[in-house]
Amino acid sequence: MILLIIVAAVALLAMTLFNRLVKLRNNRENAFADIDVQLRQRHDLIPQLVDSVKGYMTHEREVLERLTEARSAAMRAGSIHDKIEAEQNLGNALQGLKVAVEAYPDLKANTNFLQLQTEISDIENKLAAVRRYFNNATKELNNAVETFPSNLLAGAFGFYREEMFELDYTDRAQMEERPDISFK
């Protein structure tokens, strides 16, 4: 009888831990779905931004091509890991465009361009927020996968440490600030 109670308690504990890990994994995937929504909006705005810039930046084709290629790669990315890497490249390409735009005073005054820049800045702010939420969900999952007693079951049921969504920008402090679209 005591053995049966011990077996039932262990089974109940295993079920509870497994269910918690499943909930944490689903929460992480849901958090990434929120990121995906913002990324799709950003991807939709980029062709409009490129079109509005093309007329001004005729000899800056390399910047525009790099941005277009980075957007295409980001849209093709399938796994969370691939999307993180592709979005890192896209973010770098957007930064390159921002630097190139500095040389075009007429473009910086163009109403359509300014509106697109405002929309992209808004999306970048939203991305930062949902990325923080995703990273928090990832941290909770990773903590559960690595701490006792759930770590005893995690590997057996296919739960492993997951990567955070961290972008590798050269100036991290600048990226943490709100985007400036004044182009002064």
N, CA, C and O of each residue as an XYZ file, in Angstrom:
736
protein
N       0.818     -1.192      0.000
C       0.000      0.000      0.000
C       0.867      1.264      0.000
O       0.603      2.209     -0.743
N       1.895      1.267      0.835
C       2.791      2.421      0.904
C       3.521      2.585     -0.419
O       3.704      3.703     -0.900
N       3.937      1.467     -1.005
C       4.611      1.508     -2.302
C       3.695      2.102     -3.366
O       4.140      2.887     -4.203
N       2.436      1.735     -3.338
C       1.459      2.265     -4.285
C       1.277      3.770     -4.105
O       1.151      4.503     -5.086
N       1.264      4.224     -2.872
C       1.134      5.664     -2.585
C       2.371      6.407     -3.085
O       2.256      7.494     -3.652
N       3.544      5.829     -2.876
C       4.790      6.460     -3.342
C       4.811      6.533     -4.867
O       5.164      7.568     -5.433
N       4.441      5.457     -5.525
C       4.396      5.433     -6.992
C       3.392      6.462     -7.506
O       3.674      7.175     -8.469
N       2.227      6.541     -6.873
C       1.206      7.518     -7.284
C       1.702      8.937     -7.068
O       1.448      9.809     -7.899
N       2.402      9.188     -5.973
C       2.929     10.527     -5.692
C       3.993     10.920     -6.713
O       4.016     12.057     -7.185
N       4.869      9.983     -7.048
C       5.905     10.251     -8.048
C       5.272     10.494     -9.416
O       5.686     11.392    -10.149
N       4.275      9.693     -9.752
C       3.583      9.877    -11.036
C       2.879     11.230    -11.072
O       2.914     11.921    -12.090
N       2.247     11.606     -9.981
C       1.575     12.905     -9.903
C       2.581     14.046    -10.028
O       2.329     15.025    -10.730
N       3.709     13.919     -9.353
C       4.756     14.930     -9.446
C       5.282     15.026    -10.882
O       5.474     16.126    -11.401
N       5.513     13.880    -11.519
C       6.005     13.870    -12.900
C       4.989     14.525    -13.829
O       5.365     15.299    -14.709
N       3.723     14.225    -13.644
C       2.672     14.837    -14.471
C       2.629     16.349    -14.269
O       2.511     17.105    -15.233
N       2.722     16.779    -13.038
C       2.687     18.202    -12.722
C       3.876     18.922    -13.356
O       3.719     19.986    -13.955
N       5.051     18.340    -13.222
C       6.252     18.950    -13.804
C       6.177     18.982    -15.325
O       6.527     19.985    -15.948
N       5.719     17.886    -15.920
C       5.583     17.842    -17.366
C       4.594     18.906    -17.845
O       4.880     19.632    -18.797
N       3.454     19.002    -17.202
C       2.447     20.003    -17.591
C       2.987     21.422    -17.445
O       2.697     22.287    -18.271
N       3.765     21.659    -16.404
C       4.362     22.990    -16.221
C       5.337     23.300    -17.360
O       5.347     24.412    -17.888
N       6.148     22.324    -17.729
C       7.091     22.531    -18.831
C       6.348     22.791    -20.145
O       6.758     23.647    -20.928
N       5.273     22.066    -20.387
C       4.478     22.278    -21.604
C       3.891     23.691    -21.602
O       3.932     24.378    -22.622
N       3.352     24.123    -20.474
C       2.779     25.472    -20.390
C       3.847     26.538    -20.638
O       3.589     27.520    -21.335
N       5.022     26.357    -20.084
C       6.101     27.325    -20.281
C       6.564     27.352    -21.744
O       6.819     28.421    -22.299
N       6.668     26.172    -22.360
C       7.048     26.127    -23.776
C       5.992     26.808    -24.639
O       6.331     27.567    -25.547
N       4.721     26.545    -24.367
C       3.638     27.181    -25.125
C       3.609     28.679    -24.903
O       3.319     29.436    -25.829
N       3.904     29.116    -23.697
C       3.967     30.543    -23.408
C       5.082     31.204    -24.212
O       4.915     32.311    -24.723
N       6.222     30.519    -24.322
C       7.342     31.041    -25.120
C       6.961     31.127    -26.591
O       7.247     32.124    -27.254
N       6.314     30.080    -27.102
C       5.902     30.094    -28.507
C       4.864     31.180    -28.763
O       4.886     31.819    -29.815
N       3.962     31.394    -27.821
C       2.982     32.468    -27.947
C       3.677     33.833    -27.946
O       3.303     34.730    -28.702
N       4.678     33.975    -27.099
C       5.431     35.233    -27.063
C       6.118     35.478    -28.393
O       6.179     36.615    -28.859
N       6.640     34.417    -29.014
C       7.281     34.618    -30.311
C       6.255     34.944    -31.386
O       6.566     35.661    -32.337
N       5.047     34.433    -31.253
C       3.992     34.786    -32.206
C       3.714     36.287    -32.150
O       3.433     36.901    -33.179
N       3.790     36.881    -30.960
C       3.639     38.336    -30.841
C       4.765     39.064    -31.566
O       4.539     40.086    -32.215
N       5.964     38.537    -31.452
C       7.100     39.117    -32.173
C       6.861     38.992    -33.668
O       7.101     39.935    -34.422
N       6.391     37.836    -34.093
C       6.124     37.593    -35.515
C       5.170     38.626    -36.102
O       5.372     39.078    -37.230
N       4.144     39.005    -35.364
C       3.191     40.012    -35.841
C       3.918     41.330    -36.110
O       3.716     41.947    -37.156
N       4.747     41.755    -35.188
C       5.483     43.008    -35.371
C       6.493     42.897    -36.508
O       6.694     43.849    -37.262
N       7.123     41.739    -36.628
C       8.095     41.547    -37.712
C       7.408     41.608    -39.071
O       7.954     42.175    -40.017
N       6.218     41.028    -39.172
C       5.480     41.081    -40.434
C       5.120     42.522    -40.792
O       5.204     42.912    -41.956
N       4.725     43.308    -39.804
C       4.419     44.710    -40.080
C       5.670     45.438    -40.552
O       5.618     46.241    -41.484
N       6.783     45.156    -39.908
C       8.041     45.789    -40.326
C       8.397     45.355    -41.737
O       8.822     46.174    -42.552
N       8.227     44.075    -42.030
C       8.534     43.577    -43.376
C       7.628     44.235    -44.415
O       8.074     44.509    -45.529
N       6.383     44.490    -44.077
C       5.457     45.132    -45.015
C       5.815     46.593    -45.267
O       5.573     47.105    -46.360
N       6.382     47.265    -44.281
C       6.734     48.673    -44.444
C       8.034     48.881    -45.207
O       8.217     49.919    -45.842
N       8.918     47.931    -45.154
C      10.234     48.115    -45.773
C      10.148     48.370    -47.274
O      10.835     49.273    -47.752
N       9.341     47.627    -48.059
C       9.275     47.942    -49.492
C       8.782     49.375    -49.746
O       9.248     50.035    -50.674
N       7.850     49.848    -48.929
C       7.375     51.226    -49.080
C       8.502     52.216    -48.778
O       8.664     53.218    -49.474
N       9.264     51.924    -47.748
C      10.389     52.779    -47.394
C      11.429     52.781    -48.509
O      11.938     53.836    -48.887
N      11.741     51.613    -49.030
C      12.723     51.509    -50.114
C      12.240     52.275    -51.340
O      13.026     52.990    -51.962
N      10.969     52.141    -51.699
C      10.429     52.859    -52.853
C      10.499     54.364    -52.678
O      10.809     55.089    -53.624
N      10.211     54.839    -51.469
C      10.253     56.286    -51.256
C      11.679     56.819    -51.270
O      11.900     57.990    -51.576
N      12.639     55.977    -50.943
C      14.037     56.393    -50.901
C      14.712     56.271    -52.264
O      15.657     57.005    -52.551
N      14.239     55.358    -53.102
C      14.892     55.066    -54.379
C      15.131     56.309    -55.232
O      16.213     56.491    -55.791
N      14.140     57.140    -55.324
C      14.276     58.317    -56.175
C      15.391     59.250    -55.731
O      16.014     59.913    -56.560
N      15.640     59.304    -54.457
C      16.672     60.188    -53.932
C      18.049     59.544    -53.932
O      19.057     60.214    -54.160
N      18.087     58.273    -53.683
C      19.361     57.589    -53.475
C      19.734     56.742    -54.684
O      19.964     55.540    -54.550
N      19.796     57.342    -55.839
C      20.048     56.567    -57.056
C      21.404     55.872    -57.042
O      21.541     54.780    -57.594
N      22.397     56.479    -56.428
C      23.714     55.844    -56.438
C      23.991     55.064    -55.150
O      25.122     54.631    -54.929
N      22.999     54.882    -54.316
C      23.148     54.105    -53.085
C      22.456     52.749    -53.213
O      21.872     52.253    -52.249
N      22.521     52.160    -54.384
C      21.831     50.898    -54.647
C      22.246     49.788    -53.683
O      21.413     48.974    -53.283
N      23.515     49.748    -53.311
C      24.002     48.682    -52.436
C      23.249     48.671    -51.103
O      22.896     47.608    -50.593
N      23.010     49.841    -50.553
C      22.276     49.943    -49.283
C      20.862     49.402    -49.454
O      20.384     48.625    -48.627
N      20.198     49.815    -50.525
C      18.826     49.380    -50.768
C      18.754     47.891    -51.072
O      17.839     47.206    -50.616
N      19.715     47.387    -51.840
C      19.731     45.957    -52.157
C      19.978     45.118    -50.902
O      19.359     44.070    -50.715
N      20.874     45.580    -50.060
C      21.156     44.856    -48.815
C      19.908     44.810    -47.937
O      19.607     43.780    -47.334
N      19.188     45.922    -47.865
C      17.962     45.976    -47.075
C      16.907     45.033    -47.651
O      16.246     44.308    -46.908
N      16.751     45.045    -48.962
C      15.768     44.188    -49.623
C      16.117     42.706    -49.437
O      15.240     41.886    -49.167
N      17.395     42.376    -49.583
C      17.831     40.987    -49.386
C      17.634     40.542    -47.939
O      17.210     39.415    -47.682
N      17.943     41.426    -47.004
C      17.782     41.090    -45.588
C      16.307     40.875    -45.252
O      15.970     39.986    -44.470
N      15.437     41.678    -45.836
C      13.991     41.513    -45.617
C      13.529     40.170    -46.173
O      12.783     39.447    -45.513
N      13.970     39.836    -47.381
C      13.582     38.561    -47.995
C      14.051     37.387    -47.147
O      13.302     36.435    -46.929
N      15.275     37.452    -46.674
C      15.809     36.373    -45.832
C      15.017     36.262    -44.532
O      14.753     35.159    -44.054
N      14.646     37.389    -43.972
C      13.874     37.377    -42.724
C      12.490     36.778    -42.942
O      11.966     36.086    -42.069
N      11.908     37.037    -44.086
C      10.576     36.500    -44.369
C      10.630     34.994    -44.639
O       9.652     34.288    -44.394
N      11.762     34.499    -45.141
C      11.913     33.073    -45.436
C      12.294     32.257    -44.211
O      12.101     31.041    -44.196
N      12.825     32.899    -43.194
C      13.313     32.184    -42.013
C      12.187     31.366    -41.387
O      11.064     31.846    -41.233
N      12.503     30.139    -41.033
C      11.472     29.243    -40.519
C      11.502     29.062    -39.013
O      10.501     29.300    -38.338
N      12.628     28.648    -38.487
C      12.701     28.365    -37.053
C      12.923     29.662    -36.272
O      13.288     30.693    -36.837
N      12.699     29.582    -34.987
C      12.921     30.757    -34.138
C      14.381     31.190    -34.230
O      14.668     32.383    -34.324
N      15.300     30.232    -34.204
C      16.725     30.555    -34.307
C      17.036     31.271    -35.624
O      17.744     32.278    -35.632
N      16.506     30.752    -36.735
C      16.746     31.367    -38.046
C      16.146     32.773    -38.107
O      16.745     33.684    -38.678
N      14.972     32.943    -37.520
C      14.336     34.262    -37.525
C      15.141     35.259    -36.711
O      15.289     36.413    -37.114
N      15.660     34.830    -35.576
C      16.477     35.736    -34.765
C      17.694     36.196    -35.555
O      18.019     37.383    -35.562
N      18.365     35.267    -36.216
C      19.554     35.606    -37.006
C      19.193     36.526    -38.177
O      19.889     37.507    -38.440
N      18.108     36.202    -38.872
C      17.698     37.007    -40.028
C      17.265     38.406    -39.593
O      17.549     39.385    -40.283
N      16.589     38.503    -38.471
C      16.160     39.810    -37.988
C      17.338     40.649    -37.519
O      17.310     41.876    -37.607
N      18.360     39.991    -37.026
C      19.580     40.703    -36.668
C      20.171     41.357    -37.921
O      20.558     42.525    -37.890
N      20.240     40.610    -39.008
C      20.757     41.157    -40.267
C      19.871     42.273    -40.803
O      20.372     43.273    -41.318
N      18.563     42.107    -40.684
C      17.634     43.137    -41.144
C      17.783     44.411    -40.315
O      17.771     45.514    -40.863
N      17.923     44.265    -39.019
C      18.144     45.435    -38.157
C      19.413     46.181    -38.535
O      19.439     47.411    -38.557
N      20.460     45.432    -38.832
C      21.719     46.063    -39.263
C      21.538     46.782    -40.596
O      22.094     47.862    -40.794
N      20.767     46.194    -41.513
C      20.519     46.832    -42.805
C      19.706     48.112    -42.628
O      19.958     49.103    -43.313
N      18.741     48.100    -41.725
C      17.965     49.317    -41.450
C      18.859     50.409    -40.866
O      18.697     51.586    -41.187
N      19.799     50.018    -40.011
C      20.746     50.992    -39.467
C      21.613     51.573    -40.587
O      21.920     52.765    -40.587
N      22.005     50.723    -41.540
C      22.798     51.205    -42.682
C      22.017     52.196    -43.518
O      22.580     53.172    -44.014
N      20.728     51.957    -43.681
C      19.882     52.890    -44.416
C      19.791     54.218    -43.683
O      19.859     55.282    -44.298
N      19.640     54.153    -42.381
C      19.546     55.388    -41.590
C      20.805     56.240    -41.763
O      20.721     57.462    -41.884
N      21.959     55.594    -41.773
C      23.219     56.313    -41.965
C      23.277     56.914    -43.369
O      23.695     58.062    -43.525
N      22.870     56.166    -44.385
C      22.914     56.644    -45.764
C      21.958     57.813    -45.982
O      22.256     58.719    -46.760
N      20.827     57.800    -45.309
C      19.819     58.853    -45.470
C      20.351     60.207    -45.002
O      19.907     61.249    -45.484
N      21.285     60.196    -44.082
C      21.840     61.444    -43.563
C      22.394     62.337    -44.673
O      22.430     63.557    -44.517
N      22.822     61.754    -45.780
C      23.421     62.529    -46.869
C      22.382     63.157    -47.799
O      22.759     63.820    -48.765
N      21.091     62.968    -47.537
C      20.048     63.439    -48.443
C      19.064     64.359    -47.722
O      18.047     63.895    -47.207
N      19.363     65.669    -47.681
C      18.484     66.600    -46.961
C      17.070     66.666    -47.547
O      16.105     66.814    -46.797
N      16.930     66.558    -48.877
C      15.592     66.601    -49.471
C      14.758     65.401    -49.041
O      13.560     65.529    -48.791
N      15.379     64.259    -48.957
C      14.678     63.049    -48.538
C      14.223     63.178    -47.085
O      13.116     62.767    -46.736
N      15.072     63.746    -46.250
C      14.733     63.867    -44.839
C      13.524     64.772    -44.627
O      12.889     64.704    -43.574
N      13.197     65.606    -45.588
C      12.048     66.490    -45.467
C      10.805     65.930    -46.163
O       9.721     66.502    -46.044
N      10.952     64.828    -46.880
C       9.840     64.237    -47.612
C       8.791     63.685    -46.647
O       9.115     62.887    -45.768
N       7.539     64.108    -46.810
C       6.454     63.738    -45.899
C       6.224     62.231    -45.872
O       6.065     61.643    -44.802
N       6.207     61.611    -47.038
C       5.988     60.164    -47.099
C       7.102     59.414    -46.367
O       6.843     58.472    -45.617
N       8.319     59.836    -46.590
C       9.449     59.210    -45.928
C       9.357     59.383    -44.416
O       9.587     58.432    -43.669
N       9.025     60.576    -43.964
C       8.912     60.826    -42.530
C       7.809     59.979    -41.895
O       7.964     59.471    -40.785
N       6.697     59.835    -42.612
C       5.603     59.014    -42.094
C       6.046     57.543    -41.973
O       5.769     56.885    -40.970
N       6.726     57.049    -42.993
C       7.219     55.673    -42.949
C       8.235     55.491    -41.817
O       8.232     54.470    -41.130
N       9.094     56.479    -41.633
C      10.076     56.411    -40.553
C       9.376     56.374    -39.194
O       9.793     55.653    -38.288
N       8.310     57.160    -39.066
C       7.547     57.163    -37.816
C       6.926     55.796    -37.569
O       6.967     55.285    -36.450
N       6.354     55.203    -38.608
C       5.736     53.881    -38.466
C       6.781     52.825    -38.122
O       6.537     51.958    -37.283
N       7.934     52.896    -38.763
C       8.993     51.923    -38.477
C       9.504     52.115    -37.048
O       9.768     51.135    -36.352
N       9.645     53.357    -36.609
C      10.073     53.609    -35.230
C       9.066     53.046    -34.241
O       9.442     52.474    -33.218
N       7.787     53.210    -34.550
C       6.737     52.667    -33.685
C       6.836     51.147    -33.612
O       6.733     50.564    -32.533
N       7.034     50.515    -34.752
C       7.155     49.056    -34.780
C       8.409     48.606    -34.031
O       8.384     47.600    -33.321
N       9.504     49.350    -34.190
C      10.732     48.990    -33.481
C      10.515     49.067    -31.971
O      11.023     48.222    -31.234
N       9.767     50.067    -31.499
C       9.457     50.172    -30.075
C       8.601     48.991    -29.620
O       8.837     48.418    -28.556
N       7.610     48.634    -30.429
C       6.758     47.489    -30.093
C       7.571     46.194    -30.107
O       7.374     45.318    -29.264
N       8.482     46.083    -31.068
C       9.345     44.898    -31.122
C      10.190     44.772    -29.860
O      10.362     43.676    -29.326
N      10.707     45.878    -29.394
C      11.510     45.846    -28.170
C      10.670     45.334    -27.002
O      11.156     44.557    -26.180
N       9.417     45.765    -26.929
C       8.546     45.329    -25.833
C       8.223     43.847    -25.933
O       8.315     43.127    -24.938
N       7.844     43.378    -27.121
C       7.490     41.958    -27.242
C       8.729     41.068    -27.155
O       8.639     39.914    -26.737
N       9.878     41.604    -27.547
C      11.122     40.851    -27.398
C      11.444     40.664    -25.911
O      11.911     39.599    -25.508
N      11.196     41.691    -25.099
C      11.402     41.552    -23.653
C      10.465     40.484    -23.084
O      10.871     39.673    -22.252
N       9.217     40.490    -23.535
C       8.249     39.489    -23.067
C       8.688     38.090    -23.478
O       8.627     37.157    -22.677
N       9.128     37.943    -24.720
C       9.610     36.654    -25.215
C      10.813     36.183    -24.397
O      10.883     35.019    -24.002
N      11.749     37.081    -24.148
C      12.938     36.705    -23.389
C      12.577     36.316    -21.957
O      13.204     35.431    -21.375
N      11.571     36.976    -21.390
C      11.120     36.600    -20.052
C      10.499     35.194    -20.074
O      10.764     34.381    -19.188
N       9.675     34.915    -21.090
C       9.078     33.583    -21.222
C      10.162     32.533    -21.436
O      10.073     31.430    -20.897
N      11.181     32.869    -22.218
C      12.299     31.952    -22.456
C      13.069     31.707    -21.158
O      13.466     30.578    -20.866
N      13.276     32.770    -20.388
C      13.985     32.632    -19.111
C      13.214     31.709    -18.164
O      13.814     30.862    -17.503
N      11.900     31.866    -18.096
C      11.097     31.004    -17.233
C      11.197     29.542    -17.671
O      11.336     28.651    -16.833
N      11.128     29.296    -18.976
C      11.262     27.938    -19.476
C      12.650     27.390    -19.158
O      12.782     26.264    -18.678
N      13.682     28.184    -19.424
C      15.047     27.732    -19.157
C      15.256     27.437    -17.675
O      15.920     26.463    -17.321
N      14.696     28.271    -16.817
C      14.815     28.020    -15.379
C      14.158     26.695    -15.006
O      14.714     25.923    -14.225
N      12.994     26.435    -15.556
C      12.304     25.178    -15.251
C      13.077     23.972    -15.787
O      13.136     22.926    -15.140
N      13.669     24.127    -16.974
C      14.412     23.022    -17.582
C      15.681     22.723    -16.791
O      16.131     21.578    -16.753
N      16.257     23.735    -16.163
C      17.549     23.565    -15.509
C      17.484     23.385    -13.996
O      18.503     23.077    -13.379
N      16.320     23.567    -13.383
C      16.246     23.466    -11.925
C      15.607     22.153    -11.489
O      14.823     21.535    -12.208
N      15.973     21.769    -10.303
C      15.463     20.540     -9.711
C      14.052     20.777     -9.198
O      13.803     21.844     -8.638
N      13.150     19.889     -9.347
C      13.228     18.522     -9.842
C      12.853     18.395    -11.316
O      12.996     17.320    -11.898
N      12.371     19.489    -11.929
C      11.911     19.364    -13.317
C      13.044     19.019    -14.270
O      12.798     18.445    -15.330
N      14.283     19.355    -13.916
C      15.401     19.015    -14.794
C      15.579     17.501    -14.930
O      16.186     17.038    -15.895
N      15.064     16.736    -13.985
C      15.148     15.276    -14.065
C      14.295     14.727    -15.209
O      14.606     13.678    -15.773
N      13.215     15.441    -15.547
C      12.305     14.982    -16.594
C      12.465     15.743    -17.904
O      12.102     15.232    -18.963
N      12.999     16.950    -17.847
C      13.020     17.828    -19.011
C      13.663     17.180    -20.233
O      13.043     17.113    -21.295
N      14.866     16.715    -20.100
C      15.578     16.115    -21.232
C      14.869     14.897    -21.793
O      14.824     14.697    -23.006
N      14.316     14.090    -20.908
C      13.627     12.880    -21.349
C      12.387     13.189    -22.185
O      11.997     12.402    -23.047
N      11.770     14.344    -21.920
C      10.559     14.717    -22.650
C      10.835     15.754    -23.746
O       9.898     16.327    -24.302
N      12.099     15.995    -24.056
C      12.445     16.881    -25.166
C      12.440     18.363    -24.837
O      12.290     19.193    -25.734
N      12.601     18.708    -23.580
C      12.676     20.116    -23.194
C      14.138     20.462    -22.945
O      14.806     19.841    -22.119
N      14.620     21.460    -23.673
C      16.013     21.869    -23.545
C      16.083     23.380    -23.395
O      15.104     24.091    -23.624
N      17.236     23.847    -23.013
C      17.467     25.286    -22.880
C      17.256     25.934    -24.252
O      17.766     25.448    -25.262
N      16.500     27.035    -24.275
C      16.196     27.749    -25.515
C      16.962     29.069    -25.549
O      17.350     29.602    -24.509
N      17.173     29.584    -26.748
C      17.931     30.827    -26.876
C      17.025     32.048    -26.735
O      15.837     32.012    -27.056
N      17.624     33.114    -26.249
C      16.937     34.397    -26.108
C      16.927     35.091    -27.466
O      17.664     34.710    -28.375
N      16.096     36.099    -27.590
C      16.043     36.909    -28.809
C      16.836     38.180    -28.538
O      16.276     39.220    -28.192
N      18.140     38.073    -28.703
C      19.013     39.214    -28.481
C      19.637     39.605    -29.806
O      20.194     38.769    -30.518
N      19.539     40.866    -30.121
C      20.102     41.358    -31.366
C      21.511     41.864    -31.105
O      21.785     42.474    -30.071
N      22.388     41.606    -32.043
C      23.788     41.956    -31.888
C      24.074     43.273    -32.603
O      24.649     43.288    -33.691
N      23.676     44.349    -31.993
C      23.961     45.661    -32.576
C      25.285     46.166    -32.020
O      25.664     45.849    -30.892
N      25.971     46.946    -32.821
C      27.284     47.422    -32.411
C      27.196     48.380    -31.232
O      28.098     48.407    -30.395
N      26.153     49.148    -31.150
C      26.008     50.092    -30.044
C      24.742     49.757    -29.262
O      23.679     50.322    -29.522
N      24.856     48.842    -28.307
C      23.705     48.356    -27.545
C      23.011     49.503    -26.798
O      21.782     49.521    -26.733
N      23.747     50.441    -26.243
C      23.133     51.545    -25.502
C      22.232     52.375    -26.411
O      21.149     52.792    -25.998
N      22.667     52.617    -27.637
C      21.864     53.388    -28.586
C      20.589     52.628    -28.947
O      19.535     53.240    -29.120
N      20.675     51.312    -29.063
C      19.512     50.526    -29.443
C      18.478     50.461    -28.325
O      17.293     50.260    -28.593
N      18.906     50.627    -27.085
C      17.967     50.597    -25.972
C      17.180     51.902    -25.867
O      16.133     51.948    -25.221
N      17.682     52.960    -26.503
C      16.973     54.235    -26.497
C      15.854     54.215    -27.524
O      15.858     53.417    -28.462
N      14.921     55.087    -27.332
C      13.825     55.237    -28.276
C      14.396     55.755    -29.612
O      15.235     56.656    -29.613
N      13.952     55.199    -30.732
C      14.483     55.643    -32.034
C      14.218     57.124    -32.287
O      13.128     57.629    -32.020
N      15.223     57.798    -32.800
C      15.109     59.215    -33.144
C      14.876     59.309    -34.637
O      15.677     58.791    -35.415
N      13.811     59.951    -35.054
C      13.506     60.044    -36.478
C      13.621     61.463    -37.000
O      13.152     61.762    -38.099
N      14.239     62.336    -36.225
C      14.312     63.731    -36.656
C      15.344     63.940    -37.759
O      15.177     64.864    -38.555
N      16.395     63.140    -37.849
C      17.454     63.237    -38.856
C      18.023     64.650    -38.943
O      18.155     65.204    -40.035
N      18.355     65.222    -37.812
C      18.905     66.590    -37.774
C      20.346     66.592    -38.174
O      20.977     67.649    -38.201
